[in-house]
Structure formats: C-alpha cells, structure tokens
C-alpha cells in the first residue's frame, strides 16, 4: 500500500516517464503504428478489393441462385396451374364425351326399341290378317260343304218325291214362265 | 286322192237333201265318216246339220226330262217356237230329277231341278 501511494505521489516532472513506467516505448509504438498503417494500406490495396470482390461475387451468386430458385418455383407453380387447368379441361371434355356417348346410346336404344316394336306390331298385324284369312277360308269351305250337303240331300229327297205327275206339273209351270 | 270335205259342206248338203225328203243321206254320211275315220265328228256334224235346217225354218229341239213327256207337253214346246217347224228329240235323264231342258242350235233353256241344285252349290254366301 505504501508502495502504491508512493508511486502515485509522483510530480509532473515524472510524467515523461509515464510511458516508461507503463512499459510503452513511444518510438516503438510509432513504428508499430506506421507498420500497422502500411499493412492496412497494403491490405486495402491488394487484399480487401479482391476479397470484397469475391465476397460480392459470392453474394451475387447466392442472390442469383435465390432468384433462379424463385423463378423455378414460379415456373413450377405456373406449370402446375397449367397442368391443373389442362386436367380440368380434359375432365370436362371427357365428361362431355361420356354424356354425348350416353345420349347417343340412349337414342340408339330408343330407336332400336321402336323399330323392334314396329316390327313386332307388323308381325302381329300380319299374323292377325293371316288368321282372319284362314278363318274366312275355313268359313267359306264350311259353307260350300254345307251347300253341297244341302244340295245332295235335296236332290235325294226330290228324286224320291218328284214322280211323273209332279214332274209334268213342274214342266208345265216352267213352260208357261218361258213363254 | 280326193280331199276331205269340210264338215260345214257336208252339213249343208245333208240339210238340203233332208229338206227334199231324202233320208238316205244319213246312211251315206255315216258310211263316209267311217271310211274317212271321222267317227268322232259325228255329233258335231249332227249339230251342224241341225243348224243348217234351222236356217231353213226346220228347227230340231232337244227336250231333256227326267220322265217321259206326253202330248200336252209336246204341244207346249211347239208353241215356244211359233215361226218354225219344230222336230222334238226326246231324251230321258233321271238325274235331272224334274223339270226340263230345251236345247236349240241358238240357245239352251234349262229349267231342271238338277240345274237349280247346281246353282245352289255354286252360291257364294
């Protein structure tokens, strides 16, 4: 404690030995400062520019990469949107084609059904006509047979009943009508 | 070889001779038909002769009945052809049942019961 107090109780005259007391050599300090400045100048002239340039280039490259990435991302988004749009359009067209095909199939089925119904009706009509004709033919044949039987029966009966006397009366009557 | 005489010429010749009263022409015609093998033409020739006689006023009438007719009926047949000299050929056909059929060269008058029955058969109801 006394040593410290003794030391700090120095006069102004002892101030010049302050650097010395601190261990600082002002000539060395000046030289070091000059060296530092020379170094700084050299660095500034030969090291910092390329370094800064390299850093700038790297910075630009990173920026360019980032821009490219963003651009790629944007283009990917656009492609995705376009793809989605094309897909929607394709789905829409497919739906339309399916709907059209379904409609045409329904129409075809309807037409085919109508044709089949018409054909069936025609066949029924033809069959009815055929049956009617056959019935009429059978009726006609039956009538003819009935007439034949009646004529035969009548002839048979008349042959037995008409004697010469009745025949003479018939002939006289017919001759009167013929006159 | 002499050519065949047509049926029409034969009929005219026969009719003329019959009108003159010469009945031998019938035998001659029969012989001719046999000689020329024209027997199938006999019926047709008879009809042709009757046609020719009809032109001359001599009418041959065929009367077909189911029973034999008497004089009353014959007179009534004569009255059907007042302008002609009628010669009746009587044919009895029981299948006629009743009534009569009078056949002349120009027409047929059918009033038989058999024809009426045939008409009944032919009816289309």
Contacts between the chains, C-beta under 8 A, distances in Angstrom:
chain1	res1	chain2	res2	distance
A	140	B	124	7.6
A	143	B	124	8.0
A	143	B	125	5.1
A	144	B	121	7.8
A	147	B	120	5.9
A	147	B	121	5.5
A	147	B	123	6.0
A	147	B	125	7.7
A	148	B	121	5.7
A	150	B	120	6.8
A	151	B	117	4.4
A	151	B	118	7.6
A	151	B	120	5.0
A	151	B	121	4.8
A	154	B	117	6.0
A	154	B	120	7.5
A	155	B	97	6.1
A	155	B	113	7.7
A	155	B	114	7.2
A	155	B	117	5.2
A	158	B	97	5.0
A	158	B	98	6.5
A	158	B	113	5.7
A	158	B	117	8.0
A	159	B	94	7.7
A	159	B	97	5.4
A	162	B	66	7.2
A	162	B	97	6.0
A	162	B	98	4.2
A	162	B	113	6.9
A	163	B	67	7.7
A	164	B	67	4.2
A	164	B	68	7.3
A	166	B	98	6.9
A	167	B	65	6.9
A	167	B	66	5.8
A	167	B	67	4.8
A	167	B	98	4.7
A	167	B	99	7.3
A	168	B	67	7.5
A	168	B	69	7.6
A	168	B	70	7.1
A	168	B	72	7.8
A	168	B	73	6.8
A	170	B	98	4.9
A	170	B	99	5.1
A	170	B	111	7.9
A	170	B	113	7.4
A	171	B	65	6.7
A	171	B	69	7.0
A	171	B	73	5.6
A	171	B	98	7.9
A	171	B	99	6.2
A	171	B	100	4.9
A	171	B	111	7.6
A	172	B	72	7.5
A	172	B	73	7.0
A	172	B	76	6.8
A	174	B	99	5.7
A	174	B	100	6.4
A	174	B	111	3.7
A	175	B	73	7.3
A	175	B	76	4.5
A	175	B	77	7.1
A	175	B	80	7.1
A	175	B	100	7.6
A	177	B	111	7.7
A	178	B	80	6.3
A	178	B	102	7.9
A	178	B	109	5.8
A	178	B	111	7.0
A	179	B	79	7.0
A	179	B	80	6.7
